[in-house]
Amino acid sequence: MSAHTDIHAGTHTGAAAADNGPLTVSITRRVAAEDEVLMQAWVHAGTSMAERFEGFLGAGWVRSGSEDWHMLYRFDSRGHLDAWERSPERIRWLRSAADLVEHRRTEYRTGIEGWFDEPTSSSVYEQAPPVQPAPPRWKQASVIWIAFFPTSLTLTYLLSPFSAGWPVVVRVLVTTLLATPWMTYVLLPFVTRLFGRWLKAA
């Protein structure tokens, strides 16, 4: 097993994340069942180090099954996140588990994406300083609709000259294939930042 693949994750994955606003990093690592105690100590050491970096909002981990560990940590901006991920302390911490963990996946979430955490199939064992609660569902739905409506309307006008004779399934398929990446990587993060103050208001 090796943790080395995660050392430079902050410079590759999530390049499209917003420069401003909180970012949540979700990492999946695989650990042998017999190494659970060592893994808990390693995670605790990493969280203790991250707490000393400016902009740290919180961290936690969820164990899924016997080998997969889903870890989350959150910073208030891309700059503070980069400072942690590129720090010598974190690099040494990752290398210390080169024979313990296998890095499986890293995801960077911003705006609406950051509100959805890993499914909790077991308890969260460790929780650092609390993260600001997610906006109410009706506010989330409102912001998603604000992004979805102009996207759907624009694609309908653009595709109508070509798709008049297409079956309904094909029209919907093409529309969703075009709309999904546009909303996920461009429009939703923009709209979330635009309405950020309203979303966070009590």
N, C-alpha and C positions, 0 to 999 in steps of 0.2 A: 504494500500500500504506500501511497505517497501523497503528501500535502503540498508538494512543490508547485503543482499546476495552479494553485490559488494565490500564489505570492504576488503575481502581477495582474490579478483579475480586475482590479480597479482601473487599469489603463486600457482594457479591451472591452469587457462586457459593460453594457449600459452607456455606451458613448453617446447615445441619443437622449440620455436623461437631461432634465432641465438644469441650468446653471444655478438657479435660485430655488429656494424652497426645500423642505425636508426630503430626504431620500431614505428608503428602506432597502436594505440588502438582505436577500434570502439566499442562504447557502445550504445545500444538502451534502452531507458527508457520510461515508459508510465506515463503520467501525465494527470489528469483531465483537461478538457478544461477551466474550471473556474479558474484554478490555474496558468495560463500562466504567469502573472506578477511575482508571487512568484518564478516560475521556472526560469525566466530570471535572477532574482536577485541571485538565488542560483548558477546558472551556471557561472555568472560573478564573484561571490566570489571564486568559485573553480579555475577558470582560473587565477585570480589574485594571488592566492596562488601558483599555479603550475609555474607561471612565475619566481618565486623566487628560484626555484630549478635548480641546475646545469644540463645542457644538454637539457633543454626544448626548443623545436623547434617551437611549435605552437599548436593552438587549435581552434576549431570552432564547430558550431552545425547547424544542418538542421532539420527543423520541417517537418514531413511527416504526412499529415492528421491532425486531431484535437487532437490526444493524443500521438502519437509516436514521440519521439525526438531522432535523431541520433547524437551522440557526438563523436568527434574525437580529440585526442591529440597525440603528437609525441615527442619522446625523441631520443637523438643521440646514446644511447646505452642501453642495458639491465640493466646494473648496475645503471645508472641514473634513468631509469624508475622504478626499484625496490625501489630506495630510496624515490621516490615520492609516490608510491603506498602503501608503508609500513609506511609512515610517520604518526605521531600522528595528524598532521594538517589535512591530507586527511581523516583519520578515523573519526575525529570529524566533518568534513564537511559532510561526507556521513551520519553520524548519525543524523545530524541536519535536514535532509530531510526524516527521517524515515516514516513520515505520509504524505509526499508529492509525492514521486516518487515510481514507481515499476520497479525494474531492470528486463529487459527482456533478454538481450544477451550481451556478451563481446567477441570480436575477436581481436587477436594479429596478426599483419601483418608485415612481414619482407621481404626485397628484392623485387621481382616482385609483391608479394601479396600486398605490401603497396602502390603500384601505383594506385590501383583501389579503389576509394572512394565510399561512399554510393550514390545512385542515388539522384540527387538534385531535388526533386519535389517542393521545394520552395527555397527561398533565404537563403543564409548563413547570419545569423544575427550578428555573432561576429567572428572576426578573429584576433588571436594574431600574433606575429612575423611570417613573411612568411616562409613557408617550401620550401626547395630547389625544383625547378621544376623537374618533371619526365623526364627521358631520352627520346629522340625521339623515335617514334614508331618503326622505322627501327632497332634501337639498341635493343629495347625490343624483337622484333621478332627474331633478330639474336641470342640473348641469349636463348630464348625459344627453337629455333631450335637446338642449340648446346646441350641442355639437351634432347630434344625429339629424335634426330636421334640415338644416341647410345642406348637409352632405347628401341626404336622400333626395332633396329637391334638385340639387345641381346634377347629380348623376341621372335622374329621370329625364331632365332636359337634354343632357349631352348624349344619352344613349337612345332616346326616342327615335331619331332618324334612322337608326340602324337596327333597332330591336323590335320593330312593329310586328314582324312575322315570327318572332321567336316564341317558343313555348314559355309558359310562365316560370317553370322550373329553371330554365336556362337564364332568363332575365334576372331572376332573384339571385342565382348563383354568381353571375357576372357582377351584379351590383354589390353583393356582400364581399366578394373577393377584392373589389376596388375600395370599398368603404372601410373595411376592417383595419388594414394597415394605416390608412390616412388618419382615421380617428385615434388609433392607439398611439401612434408615434408623433403626430403633429397636432391635431385639433384638440383632443381631450387634454393633453398637458397645457396647451395654450389657454383654453377656456378655464381650466382649473386655477391657473395662475391669475387670470383676469378676475375671477370671482373669489379669490382666495380669502379676502377679508370677510366677505359675506358668509362663506362656508364655515369659517372658524368662529363667527359671532355666536354668542349664547342664544 
